[in-house]
Amino acid sequence: MSAGRAIPAVTSRLSDEAISFAIDVVDASKVAERLEAHLVKNSGRRRTLSVRALLVALLLLALDDRPLHVKAATKLLYCTLSAHWRAALGVVGEANTKKSLLARYRCMRYLFHLVTSVIDPSKEAKNRVIDQEALDSLAKELSEDEVVARKERLESVVSDLLEASVKVCTNEELARFDGSVGLDATVVPLYSRGPSGRAGTSASDPDGGWYVREGDHRDVIGPKGKKLRKLFWANEATIVTMGRAPGALPAHPNLILAACLTRPGEDPGGTAVRLLSNVRARGYPASFLGADRGYTQAHPERFHLPVRALGYSLVMDYKETELGRQANSSGAVMVEGTFYCPAMPEPLVRASADLRHDVIDAATHAARISARASWRLVRKEGPDADGYERFACPARGEHPHLCCPLRPASATKALGKIPVLLAPADPPKVCTQSAVTIAPDIGARHRQDLAFGSPEWSRTYATYRNTIEGINGYVKDTAHQSLGSPGRRRVRGIAAQSLFVGFLLMAANFRKIAAYRELVEGDGGSKVLERARRRRISITDYRPPPPAAI
C-alpha cells in the first residue's frame, strides 16, 4: 500500500510540482523499466531518449488536459522543461530551430513506435488505405503464442499505470473500499474512417470496428429486425471502477481500477474476467459487481462462473424474454436469479414480465416482489469451496414461512402463515428431502444473490450502474480527458490507443482524488449524502417561527 502523494494544483503553466509528481508516478509503475528491457539491442546507435522521458511527457500532457500528440510531447520535453528537469529525465540536445525540433520529433516518434511494437498484439498494417487483399499481404507474421504474449504485455502496462494512479491515495483513503465495482464498456472513437464497401478500401486503423448502441455490437440487424445504424469506427474500452454502498457517505474516491481496449463486441465476458482477475491479483477485495444486460448475455463459462469464482456477487438486469422461470434443480425453480418453491403462484412468477408489458402498475409489482420472499428457498449451507449450495423448503424448520400439506409439521408451526394451495402432485426432491444441493452451473447465466426487483436489488443495481456510467461521462468531458474526441489521440493501432487511453484514465483518477480530498477537507460528505436522498421538502420548513419577545 501507499502513503499517498499530493495532487499538483491546476495552474496556467507547467509547475515543478506537476513535473515531479509525473516522474514519481511513472517510476512507481515500473513500466518504463520493463519496456526498456524489451528494447535492448546489442548493435546500432545508442538511443538519446529514454522510455521514462516519453511516458512522463505523455502523462504531463494528460494532466494538463492537452491532446496526446507526439509532437506536443516533443515540444514539452525539449522546449518547455527547464535544463534541470531535462537532465533529470536524461533528455539531451536542444530544439531551438524548426530543423532541430523536427529532428527531435523524429527521435520521439521513432521511440514511440518502438515501444508500441513490443506490446502490439495486432498483425494488421496501420496507416494504409488500400484494398483488403493488399492489406492482408502486409500483415505481420506473428505466432499465436507471440500474439498472446504481446496482448498480456499490453494489458499489464495499462494495468500498472492505472495502479500507480490509484496508489496516489493514502492507505486510509483506500481502507474503506469494500470491493464493490461497476463494470461497463464504452465507445472510444478512432482517428480513422472505417473501411469503404463502395471503394473496397480498408480503414487506416484496421484494429477498430463498427460500434452500434444496441444489441450485439458485431450484428448489423437489431433485436426487432431493424437494421442497426453504424455510428463510429471505434475501439471499445471495458472499464472497472470502484463503487460505494447505496446511500453511503463518500469514504473513498471512486477510481478506475482496470481498463482494456478491444474491437466492439469482441468477447466482452472474457475481457471483463481478465480485468477483474487483475484487480483481485493486486490485492483488492471482492463484493458486488454491477453489470448491464450486455453481460447477462455472455456465455456463463466465459463470464458468470469465473466472476463468482473470483468472489464477486453479480447484480444484473434481464431482457424481457428472460423474465420469469429460468432454471430448475431438484424441483427448486429459479425465477429471475433466485430459487423458489415450485408451488409459488403464477402471478408472483410473472410479476416482472407483467410490469414490463404494462399489465400491472409499479405498486402491484412491488407488492408481488415482496410476497415472493415467503416462497424463497432457505439457504442452509454454502457456497462451499466448489460453489455448491444447500437449500431447504420454506415450509420446513422451526419457523416455516409457508403452510404446506407436503410438510405436515408446518400445519401447526406455520399457523396463520401463507398456505400452499397447489402443492405438486408428484413432489420433487425439494419437497421431500430436508435439503437439496444445487451445483454452481445451474442457471449460472441468470443467478444472483439479491432478489431481482426487490428494493435492496434496485438500490444496489442503480448505485453501481450509475457509478460506472458517471465515470464514462467523466472521462469524456471535453474540458478534460475528452475520451470521445479522436482528434486528441491521433495515433493508430490498438497498442498506441491503449497507451493513450491509459494515460487519460490516470488523469481522470487524479481529478477524482483531488475532488475527493477537497470534499473531505470541506466536510462536504454529509451534504453529498443529503443530496443523494432527494428529499423535496422537510417538515421543519413548516415549523412556525417562535413568538416575538414582548
Secondary structure by P-SEA (a helix, b strand, c coil): cccccccccccccccaaaaaaaaaaaaaaaaaaaaaaaacccccccccccaaaaaaaaaaaaaacccccaaaaaaaacccccaaaaaaacbbbbcccaaaaaaaaaaaaaaaaaaaaaaccccccccccccaaaaaaacccccaaaaaaaaaaaaaaaaaaaaaaaaccccccccccccccccbbbbbbcccccccccccbbbccccccccccccccccccccccccccccccbbbbbbbbbbbccccccccccccccccccccccaaaaaaaaaaaaaaaacccccbbbbccccccccccccaaaaaaabbbbbbcccccccccccccccccccccccccccccccccaaaaaaaaccccaaaaaaaaaaacccbbbbcccccccbbbbbbbcccccccccccccccccccccccccccccccccccccccccccccccccccccccccccccaaaaaaaaaaaaaaaaaaaaaacccccccccccccccccaaaaaaaaaaaaaaaaaaaaaaaaaaaaacaaaaaaaaaaccccccccccccccccc
